[in-house]
Amino acid sequence: MEKLKPKLFSVMKTYSKEQFVKDVISGVIVAIIALPLSIALALASGVSPERGIYTAIVAGFVISFLGGSRVQIAGPTAAFATIVAGIVAEKGMSGLAVATIMAGVLLVIMGLCRVGSLIKFIPYTITTGFTAGIAVTLVIGQIKDFCGLTIVTQEPLIETTDKLAADIRNIATINWQAVAVGCVSLLILIVCSRFLPKIPASLIAVIVGILMVSGLKMQVNTIGDLYTISNKIPMPEMPRFSLKLIQSEWHDALTIAILAAIESLLSAVVADSMINSKHRSNMELIAQGCGNVASALFGGIPATGAIARTAANIKNGGRTPVAGMVHSVTLLLILVLLMPYAALIPMPTIAAILFQVAYNMAGIKKVIYLCKTSSKSDIIVLMSTLILTVIFDLVVAIEVGLIVAVVLFMKRMSEVTDVEGWRYVDDEEDADSLSLREVPKHTLVYEVSGPLFFGVADKILHIAYKDTDRCIVVRMRSVNAIDATAMHALEDLYDQCRKKNVQLIFSHVNEQPMMIMHKSGFYDKVGAENFCIHIDDALARAKQLAEA
């Protein structure tokens, strides 16, 4: 059973001065990257800019200290922006604080009840769909600032469709100077990210945006024109609870808790693959819960694991939670010393930063790939989740997506599952028995039985092998169906094997799985010579490669 012990306490047993230096350097670099992002995400969430910094400082520190991942960097993320903006517009900061604290408590309970392992039952198509949907809502929410539109309404615009309609109605008020600043900022973000990956592109875009607006005296809104900025150190403040407020915030709290759990564990899985480690999912949920409670008490907004910042931490040498804690302390120093200068940042630059965030999280190539290669049922789940996320909200999208996925999965299973009588056989009489065959040296044989779908896809990645192994034979005679999540897991297994110079060989792949493998390009990637009709052919192929 998985330990409920923070990773920090485990890694400190072998901690060294050399790693401490690497963690400090990485923490400072990630803080520089996180600064403009935290401000931009706070503004997208409808709160003042310093609250994004508060979140990164408080939640980032607590989650790194208590978390179940070695390298997770937590803070405000784009996934929460639309949700938080809606809560703030309807119920104010007090309503958001209560919802965030309730979500934090739910996350701690989820961790204590060891719900972390159940996240795998959310299909890959649903996570891809709602992530893309959130990206669409984020883009629509930033059109106003990017184009400098003047929109006056009696009530705040909460729904994404209302924001889009207002943008279209007021398109005549476009400020071309704002568009110019936004386009230059976006161009800098694209060029720096592509050709100068080690330079914090968002910081360069902010500096150039400030120079353009201030130096050329452009009539463009800045953060200081719209918000009052504070550089005060966050202090704890208990929000006012009431039974009516708690009852009204259950839906919002559940939304925040579900999203924080999914985002943080997805980020932790990505991080594991980058550093060849394994996170503690239930401890990570407890840490996320504590971090969100602390964030709300110190005036912050909901937080979760941030994939981009976590990846930056890894690439810059961070390998322990110390890097995440240094990132938070660095942001605290920046808050006190440099925060007043944030008033000069143009709003179109903020919008450009959020456009890039939305593009990176949307996974456009991933969506197109799934639409081209997946079955019709997987495409229906993906698109319905994406559309419902944009039109309604995340909880509705996940609920409907799961129901559709389960119904279509049961339909798929009813079409491919057959019930046959069986007979007792003696291994000596069974001509197809694997026990009668000689397995070549440095070769492993795994037999997969039953349909490969989202609930069992993670078992594929549990296939273990040593550095001395040359081939893995996967026997699939009993696999009648495979879905997009399992196909994604097989591709991950192939990538891992390729890095270790281990060849995957498949035996007896049935019609439906073979069709999916052809459509996805996996068949061509592995090579036709590594798909064998019979186990004898697969073993002969393995022997040939082992002796080569």
Backbone hydrogen bonds, N-H to C=O, Kabsch-Sander energy under -0.5 kcal/mol:
donor,donor_aa,acceptor,acceptor_aa,energy
5,K,3,K,-0.9
7,K,67,G,-2.6
9,F,6,P,-0.6
10,S,6,P,-0.8
10,S,7,K,-0.5
11,V,7,K,-2.7
12,M,8,L,-1.5
13,K,10,S,-1.0
14,T,11,V,-1.2
15,Y,12,M,-0.9
20,F,16,S,-1.9
21,V,17,K,-2.1
22,K,18,E,-1.8
23,D,19,Q,-2.7
24,V,20,F,-2.4
25,I,21,V,-2.3
26,S,22,K,-2.5
27,G,23,D,-2.7
28,V,24,V,-2.2
29,I,25,I,-2.1
30,V,26,S,-2.7
31,A,27,G,-1.8
32,I,28,V,-1.9
33,I,29,I,-1.9
34,A,30,V,-2.7
35,L,31,A,-1.7
37,L,33,I,-0.9
38,S,34,A,-3.2
39,I,35,L,-1.9
40,A,36,P,-2.7
41,L,37,L,-2.8
42,A,38,S,-1.7
43,L,39,I,-2.2
44,A,40,A,-2.3
45,S,41,L,-1.1
46,G,43,L,-1.4
47,V,42,A,-2.3
51,R,48,S,-1.5
52,G,48,S,-0.5
52,G,49,P,-1.1
53,I,49,P,-0.9
54,Y,50,E,-2.6
55,T,51,R,-1.9
56,A,52,G,-2.0
57,I,53,I,-2.5
58,V,54,Y,-2.9
59,A,55,T,-1.3
60,G,55,T,-1.2
61,F,57,I,-1.5
62,V,58,V,-2.4
63,I,59,A,-2.7
64,S,60,G,-1.7
65,F,61,F,-2.5
66,L,62,V,-2.5
67,G,63,I,-1.8
74,A,72,Q,-0.5
75,G,304,T,-1.9
80,F,77,T,-1.3
81,A,77,T,-0.5
81,A,78,A,-0.9
82,T,78,A,-0.5
84,V,80,F,-3.2
85,A,81,A,-2.5
86,G,82,T,-2.0
87,I,83,I,-1.9
88,V,84,V,-2.8
89,A,85,A,-2.3
90,E,86,G,-1.7
91,K,87,I,-3.4
92,G,87,I,-0.5
92,G,88,V,-1.7
95,G,91,K,-1.2
96,L,92,G,-1.8
97,A,93,M,-2.7
98,V,94,S,-2.2
99,A,95,G,-2.3
100,T,96,L,-2.7
101,I,97,A,-2.4
102,M,98,V,-2.5
103,A,99,A,-2.3
104,G,100,T,-2.4
105,V,101,I,-2.2
106,L,102,M,-2.3
107,L,103,A,-2.4
108,V,104,G,-2.1
109,I,105,V,-2.3
110,M,106,L,-2.6
111,G,107,L,-2.3
112,L,108,V,-2.6
113,C,109,I,-2.3
114,R,111,G,-1.4
115,V,110,M,-2.8
118,L,115,V,-2.1
119,I,115,V,-0.5
119,I,116,G,-1.1
120,K,117,S,-0.8
121,F,118,L,-2.1
122,I,119,I,-2.0
126,I,123,P,-0.5
127,T,123,P,-1.9
128,T,124,Y,-2.3
129,G,125,T,-2.0
130,F,126,I,-2.9
131,T,127,T,-1.7
132,A,128,T,-2.1
133,G,129,G,-2.2
134,I,130,F,-2.4
135,A,131,T,-1.8
136,V,132,A,-1.9
137,T,133,G,-2.1
138,L,134,I,-2.1
139,V,135,A,-2.1
140,I,136,V,-2.4
141,G,137,T,-2.0
142,Q,138,L,-0.8
142,Q,139,V,-1.0
143,I,139,V,-0.7
143,I,140,I,-0.8
146,F,142,Q,-2.3
147,C,143,I,-2.3
148,G,144,K,-0.7
149,L,144,K,-2.1
151,I,149,L,-0.7
152,V,150,T,-0.5
153,T,151,I,-0.5
158,I,156,P,-0.6
163,K,159,E,-1.9
164,L,160,T,-2.3
165,A,161,T,-2.2
166,A,162,D,-2.3
167,D,163,K,-2.2
168,I,164,L,-2.1
169,R,165,A,-2.3
170,N,166,A,-1.9
171,I,168,I,-1.1
173,T,170,N,-2.0
174,I,171,I,-1.3
175,N,147,C,-2.8
176,W,174,I,-0.7
179,V,175,N,-2.0
180,A,176,W,-2.1
181,V,177,Q,-2.1
182,G,178,A,-2.6
183,C,179,V,-2.8
184,V,180,A,-2.4
185,S,181,V,-2.4
186,L,182,G,-2.4
187,L,183,C,-2.5
188,I,184,V,-2.3
189,L,185,S,-2.2
190,I,186,L,-2.2
191,V,187,L,-2.7
192,C,188,I,-2.7
193,S,189,L,-1.8
194,R,190,I,-1.7
195,F,191,V,-3.1
196,L,191,V,-0.6
196,L,192,C,-1.8
199,I,196,L,-1.8
201,A,199,I,-1.2
203,L,200,P,-0.6
204,I,200,P,-1.7
205,A,201,A,-2.5
206,V,202,S,-2.1
207,I,203,L,-2.2
208,V,204,I,-2.6
209,G,205,A,-2.5
210,I,206,V,-2.4
211,L,207,I,-2.3
212,M,208,V,-2.4
213,V,209,G,-2.2
214,S,210,I,-2.7
215,G,211,L,-2.1
216,L,212,M,-1.9
218,M,213,V,-1.4
220,V,218,M,-1.8
223,I,345,I,-2.4
224,G,343,A,-2.5
225,D,222,T,-0.7
226,L,222,T,-0.9
226,L,223,I,-0.9
227,Y,223,I,-2.7
229,I,227,Y,-0.6
237,E,297,L,-2.9
241,F,239,P,-0.7
246,I,242,S,-2.6
247,Q,243,L,-2.3
248,S,244,K,-2.0
249,E,245,L,-1.3
250,W,247,Q,-0.8
253,A,249,E,-2.9
254,L,250,W,-2.5
255,T,251,H,-2.1
256,I,252,D,-2.6
257,A,253,A,-2.5
258,I,254,L,-2.7
259,L,255,T,-2.4
260,A,256,I,-2.8
261,A,257,A,-2.3
262,I,258,I,-2.5
263,E,259,L,-2.9
264,S,260,A,-2.2
265,L,261,A,-2.1
266,L,262,I,-2.4
267,S,263,E,-2.4
268,A,264,S,-2.2
269,V,265,L,-2.1
270,V,266,L,-2.3
271,A,267,S,-2.4
272,D,268,A,-2.3
273,S,269,V,-1.9
274,M,270,V,-1.1
275,I,271,A,-1.6
276,N,272,D,-1.3
277,S,272,D,-1.5
280,R,68,G,-2.4
281,S,279,H,-0.8
284,E,280,R,-2.2
285,L,281,S,-1.8
286,I,282,N,-1.9
287,A,283,M,-2.4
288,Q,284,E,-2.5
289,G,285,L,-2.3
290,C,286,I,-2.5
291,G,287,A,-2.9
292,N,288,Q,-2.1
293,V,289,G,-2.1
294,A,290,C,-2.5
295,S,291,G,-2.4
296,A,292,N,-2.2
297,L,293,V,-2.0
298,F,294,A,-1.5
299,G,296,A,-1.2
300,G,295,S,-3.8
301,I,51,R,-0.5
304,T,75,G,-2.1
306,A,73,I,-2.9
307,I,305,G,-0.6
310,T,306,A,-2.5
311,A,307,I,-2.6
312,A,308,A,-2.1
313,N,309,R,-2.1
314,I,310,T,-2.1
315,K,311,A,-2.6
316,N,312,A,-1.4
317,G,314,I,-1.7
318,G,313,N,-2.5
323,A,320,T,-1.6
324,G,320,T,-0.5
325,M,321,P,-1.8
326,V,322,V,-2.6
327,H,323,A,-2.2
328,S,324,G,-1.4
329,V,325,M,-2.1
330,T,326,V,-2.7
331,L,327,H,-1.7
332,L,328,S,-1.7
333,L,329,V,-1.8
334,I,330,T,-2.3
335,L,331,L,-2.6
336,V,332,L,-1.8
337,L,333,L,-2.2
338,L,334,I,-3.0
339,M,334,I,-0.9
339,M,335,L,-0.8
341,Y,338,L,-1.5
342,A,339,M,-2.1
343,A,340,P,-1.4
344,L,341,Y,-1.7
345,I,342,A,-1.6
347,M,221,N,-2.7
350,I,346,P,-1.5
351,A,347,M,-2.4
352,A,348,P,-2.3
353,I,349,T,-2.3
354,L,350,I,-2.0
355,F,351,A,-2.2
356,Q,352,A,-2.1
357,V,353,I,-2.1
358,A,354,L,-2.7
359,Y,355,F,-2.4
360,N,356,Q,-2.5
361,M,357,V,-2.1
362,A,358,A,-1.8
363,G,359,Y,-1.0
367,V,363,G,-2.5
368,I,364,I,-2.7
369,Y,365,K,-2.6
370,L,366,K,-2.4
371,C,367,V,-2.4
372,K,368,I,-2.0
373,T,369,Y,-2.3
374,S,370,L,-2.4
379,I,375,S,-1.9
380,I,376,K,-2.3
381,V,377,S,-2.0
382,L,378,D,-2.4
383,M,379,I,-2.7
384,S,380,I,-2.3
385,T,381,V,-2.0
386,L,382,L,-2.1
387,I,383,M,-2.6
388,L,384,S,-2.3
389,T,385,T,-1.9
390,V,386,L,-1.6
391,I,387,I,-2.6
392,F,388,L,-2.7
397,A,393,D,-2.1
398,I,394,L,-2.8
399,E,395,V,-2.8
400,V,396,V,-2.7
401,G,397,A,-2.7
402,L,398,I,-2.8
403,I,399,E,-2.2
404,V,400,V,-2.9
405,A,401,G,-2.7
406,V,402,L,-2.8
407,V,403,I,-2.6
408,L,404,V,-2.7
409,F,405,A,-2.3
410,M,406,V,-2.6
411,K,407,V,-2.1
412,R,408,L,-2.6
413,M,409,F,-2.8
414,S,410,M,-2.2
415,E,411,K,-1.2
416,V,412,R,-1.2
417,T,413,M,-2.3
420,E,418,D,-0.6
429,E,426,D,-1.8
430,D,426,D,-1.6
431,A,429,E,-0.9
433,S,430,D,-1.7
436,L,433,S,-1.0
437,R,434,L,-1.8
439,V,437,R,-0.6
443,T,440,P,-1.0
444,L,471,C,-2.1
446,Y,473,V,-3.3
448,V,446,Y,-0.5
448,V,475,R,-2.9
450,G,478,S,-1.4
452,L,481,A,-2.7
453,F,451,P,-0.8
456,V,453,F,-1.8
457,A,453,F,-1.1
459,K,456,V,-1.6
460,I,457,A,-1.5
461,L,457,A,-0.6
461,L,458,D,-0.6
462,H,459,K,-1.0
463,I,460,I,-1.4
469,D,466,K,-1.2
470,R,442,H,-3.1
471,C,442,H,-1.9
472,I,503,Q,-2.6
473,V,444,L,-3.4
474,V,472,I,-0.6
474,V,505,I,-3.3
475,R,446,Y,-3.7
475,R,473,V,-0.7
476,M,474,V,-0.6
476,M,507,S,-2.9
478,S,448,V,-0.8
479,V,476,M,-1.5
480,N,478,S,-0.8
483,D,452,L,-1.5
487,M,483,D,-2.3
488,H,484,A,-2.3
489,A,485,T,-1.8
490,L,486,A,-2.3
491,E,487,M,-2.0
492,D,488,H,-2.0
493,L,489,A,-2.4
494,Y,490,L,-2.5
495,D,491,E,-2.3
496,Q,492,D,-2.4
497,C,493,L,-2.5
498,R,494,Y,-2.5
499,K,495,D,-1.8
500,K,496,Q,-1.2
501,N,498,R,-1.1
502,V,497,C,-3.2
503,Q,470,R,-2.9
505,I,472,I,-2.8
506,F,530,N,-3.0
507,S,474,V,-2.5
508,H,532,C,-2.5
510,N,476,M,-0.6
510,N,479,V,-0.5
510,N,508,H,-0.5
514,M,510,N,-2.4
515,M,511,E,-2.2
516,I,512,Q,-2.0
517,M,513,P,-2.4
518,H,514,M,-2.2
519,K,515,M,-2.5
520,S,516,I,-2.2
521,G,517,M,-0.6
521,G,518,H,-0.8
522,F,517,M,-1.0
523,Y,517,M,-1.9
525,K,521,G,-1.9
526,V,522,F,-2.5
527,G,523,Y,-2.2
530,N,527,G,-2.0
531,F,528,A,-1.6
532,C,506,F,-3.4
532,C,530,N,-0.6
538,A,534,H,-1.9
539,L,535,I,-2.5
540,A,536,D,-2.1
541,R,537,D,-2.3
542,A,538,A,-2.2
543,K,539,L,-2.4
544,Q,540,A,-2.2
545,L,541,R,-2.1
546,A,542,A,-2.6
547,E,543,K,-1.8
548,A,544,Q,-0.6
